[in-house]
Amino acid sequence: MSDQPDCGQVSWYALTTRPQHEKSAAQALLIRGFQVFLPLHKSRRQWSDRKKTLELPLFPGYVFCRFTPEQRLKVVTSPNVTAVVGIGKRPCPVADVEIQAIQTMVGSGLPLEPWQFLEIGQKVRIEGGSLDGLSGILVQERNSLRVVVNVNLLHRSVAVEISRENLVADSFARVAAQPRGAGAIP
């Protein structure tokens, strides 16, 4: 079975937006009847006179939208959408498993943050809790463990903090290095 969709099949695509216009682009796509996913995270910001918690995009400059290749023109002509991410002029869908993993992470209510894209690391699976079954790459940041899920097409990642008790090694001890542009997680 191939992860590539057949012509006319509805798939998730990453769309680029005008800088800091992710929310308005998502709203415009919703109004046009598309299924949209804009994952957000909370970020605490300090101003000179106060602190404020903001909801910011996990992937600044991107919105995920589900559509068929035939609907591409309707999508890219939406306000604040600049392009569909792809190779050359050919749009490339985002793997459903990657979208589902990010939706699970966002829905868990656990603290999230954008993370640098990782190509090499320990692959783990979470057992138990609200993230049960989620697979990703284990990293250590200061005194905490995090599981990182990649969105290969964007070369971006999302990390969620997790306790060691819920982690089990997945099918590979290490993820092998791959050529640039190739998927990082088999």
GUMARVO-408881 format. One line per field, with one value per residue (C-alpha): residue in three letters; chain; y, x, z. Coordinates in steps of 0.2 Angstrom, whole numbers. Example, Ala and Ser with C-alpha at 12.3 -4.5 7.8 and 13.67 -1.06 7.14 Angstrom:
rest = [ALA  SER]
kette = [A  A]
Y = [-22  -5]
X = [62  68]
Z = [39  36]
***
This chain:
rest = [MET  SER  ASP  GLN  PRO  ASP  CYS  GLY  GLN  VAL  SER  TRP  TYR  ALA  LEU  THR  THR  ARG  PRO  GLN  HIS  GLU  LYS  SER  ALA  ALA  GLN  ALA  LEU  LEU  ILE  ARG  GLY  PHE  GLN  VAL  PHE  LEU  PRO  LEU  HIS  LYS  SER  ARG  ARG  GLN  TRP  SER  ASP  ARG  LYS  LYS  THR  LEU  GLU  LEU  PRO  LEU  PHE  PRO  GLY  TYR  VAL  PHE  CYS  ARG  PHE  THR  PRO  GLU  GLN  ARG  LEU  LYS  VAL  VAL  THR  SER  PRO  ASN  VAL  THR  ALA  VAL  VAL  GLY  ILE  GLY  LYS  ARG  PRO  CYS  PRO  VAL  ALA  ASP  VAL  GLU  ILE  GLN  ALA  ILE  GLN  THR  MET  VAL  GLY  SER  GLY  LEU  PRO  LEU  GLU  PRO  TRP  GLN  PHE  LEU  GLU  ILE  GLY  GLN  LYS  VAL  ARG  ILE  GLU  GLY  GLY  SER  LEU  ASP  GLY  LEU  SER  GLY  ILE  LEU  VAL  GLN  GLU  ARG  ASN  SER  LEU  ARG  VAL  VAL  VAL  ASN  VAL  ASN  LEU  LEU  HIS  ARG  SER  VAL  ALA  VAL  GLU  ILE  SER  ARG  GLU  ASN  LEU  VAL  ALA  ASP  SER  PHE  ALA  ARG  VAL  ALA  ALA  GLN  PRO  ARG  GLY  ALA  GLY  ALA  ILE  PRO]
kette = [A  A  A  A  A  A  A  A  A  A  A  A  A  A  A  A  A  A  A  A  A  A  A  A  A  A  A  A  A  A  A  A  A  A  A  A  A  A  A  A  A  A  A  A  A  A  A  A  A  A  A  A  A  A  A  A  A  A  A  A  A  A  A  A  A  A  A  A  A  A  A  A  A  A  A  A  A  A  A  A  A  A  A  A  A  A  A  A  A  A  A  A  A  A  A  A  A  A  A  A  A  A  A  A  A  A  A  A  A  A  A  A  A  A  A  A  A  A  A  A  A  A  A  A  A  A  A  A  A  A  A  A  A  A  A  A  A  A  A  A  A  A  A  A  A  A  A  A  A  A  A  A  A  A  A  A  A  A  A  A  A  A  A  A  A  A  A  A  A  A  A  A  A  A  A  A  A  A  A  A  A  A  A  A  A  A]
Y = [0  17  33  43  48  43  58  65  58  70  72  84  97  110  128  142  159  177  180  180  177  158  161  172  160  145  155  159  141  136  148  141  124  115  105  115  110  124  117  130  130  142  153  165  182  195  214  228  230  213  194  187  169  169  155  154  142  126  128  147  151  135  129  111  109  93  94  85  91  97  110  117  133  137  134  145  159  160  176  175  158  159  142  123  115  103  98  109  113  97  98  84  78  76  59  55  47  63  74  61  61  80  81  68  79  95  86  79  96  93  107  108  118  119  109  108  94  79  66  54  48  34  29  27  22  29  17  23  40  52  49  30  23  38  35  47  51  52  67  74  93  99  88  82  69  73  64  73  70  75  83  77  88  104  98  104  95  96  90  85  82  64  53  39  26  28  25  9  6  5  -7  1  5  20  28  27  43  47  58  76  77  59  55  54  41  24]
X = [0  6  5  2  -16  -25  -30  -46  -43  -45  -28  -20  -9  2  -1  10  2  7  18  7  -9  -11  -28  -36  -30  -38  -54  -55  -53  -66  -79  -75  -80  -63  -57  -43  -31  -21  -12  -9  2  2  17  20  27  34  31  39  23  14  15  3  -1  -3  -10  3  4  15  21  22  18  8  -10  -15  -30  -39  -44  -43  -30  -44  -49  -31  -36  -50  -38  -23  -35  -41  -36  -19  -14  1  5  3  19  26  41  42  25  18  9  14  1  6  5  -12  -2  8  -8  -16  -1  -1  -20  -18  -4  -14  -30  -20  -19  -1  12  18  31  38  54  68  67  77  83  93  87  79  61  49  31  20  10  -3  -11  -19  -5  -6  0  9  26  40  59  65  75  81  80  87  80  65  61  51  44  46  34  40  31  43  37  39  55  47  43  33  38  28  35  32  37  49  37  26  39  43  57  48  53  70  84  90  83  95  102  94  98  91  73  69  57  66  55  52]
Z = [0  -4  7  -9  -13  -29  -40  -33  -15  -1  8  21  14  22  16  18  24  25  40  56  47  51  61  47  33  43  46  27  22  35  27  10  17  20  34  43  56  65  80  93  109  124  126  141  135  146  142  153  162  162  158  145  139  120  109  95  80  82  64  61  43  40  41  37  25  19  0  -17  -30  -40  -26  -26  -35  -23  -8  -14  -19  -1  9  17  9  -2  -8  -6  0  -12  -23  -38  -43  -37  -20  -8  5  23  30  39  53  56  57  68  80  81  84  98  106  105  112  127  135  139  137  119  110  93  91  79  66  71  59  71  88  98  92  106  109  123  133  145  148  135  122  122  106  100  92  90  94  112  117  133  136  153  166  156  143  127  113  96  81  64  50  36  22  32  41  57  73  89  106  121  139  145  160  158  165  149  137  127  114  97  83  80  92  82  67  53  45  28  14  15  9  14  28  44  53  43]
***
